[in-house]
Amino acid sequence: MINKCLFPAAGYGTRFLPATKATPKEMLPVLTKPLIQYGVEEAVEAGIHTMAIVTGRGKRAIEDHFDISYELEHQIKGSSKEYLLNEIRALITQCTFSYTRQIEMKGLGHAILTGETLIGHEPFAVVLADDLCTNKDKGVLSQMIEVYEKYQCSIVAIEEVPMDQTDKYGVIDGHLVDGTEDTYRVTDMVEKPDPKDAPTNMAIIGRYILTPDIFDILRQTKPGKGGEIQITDALLEQAKNGKVIAFKFKGKRFDCGSVDGFVQATNYFYQNME
């Protein structure tokens, strides 16, 4: 069982300045819900109810969002607006939220390592909230947990991207396993390669299931691309032992860390409102 989901949420969100000067990028709303709430809902749909959030300075709004606002609830109690808090109330009731701070921004690998104190020694999911994923039948994390149950190793979600965009992602190489069309045993991983150096166009997106040995590997991982500790470099160590599976998920993914992706997500969710 995957019981915990880690949310690295300490980044500055510089692509959305000045909006993110005082507001965490994870709290930017797509329609009426902040990005991180979509991620938590995806985790709950996958049967996960313990949320571990790595925050930083200026991120208190995340903690406040997943807490009861007594004054607000009192003001709208009995009114026509009371139902608007039903979804967030349900999450607060169902889930346990814990927090730790990443003091320095040293990359995604370092953020995940910072979360070790909240995770302990067990496999866990990782959600990057600014990768907003949606699928009508089964969420991306639910799909990935099924893959984990079969292979019992680290799982990364992938999608094909244009070759001229490989320098924005970790990119994998590998071979299909067990006669599938969507599941690869990873043989190589490269962080943000130039298109001419990319082994494939299969890019890792912000969904992972990691085995707990990743923490020891991250402790030994030296800074890589951009002087940061990259989760891709740590996963490559697991891949050398055949312990990483890449899964081409079903559904849509929006890069809400970019203005274009954020607008696309907003339009998509507006057009598909129930």
Secondary structure, DSSP 4 states (H G I P E B T S, - for coil): ---EEEEE-----GGGTTTTSSS-GGG-EETTEEHHHHHHHHHHHTT--EEEEEE-TT-HHHHHHTS--HHHHHHHTTSTTGGGGHHHHHHHHH-EEEEEE-SS---HHHHHHHTHHHH-SS-EEEE-TTEEEE-SSS-HHHHHHHHHHHH-SEEEEEEE--GGGGGGSEEEEEEE-TT-SSEEEEEEEEES--GGG-S-SEEEEEEEEE-TTHHHHHHHPPP-GGGS--HHHHHHHHHTTT-EEEEE-SSEEEETTSHHHHHHHHHHHHHT--
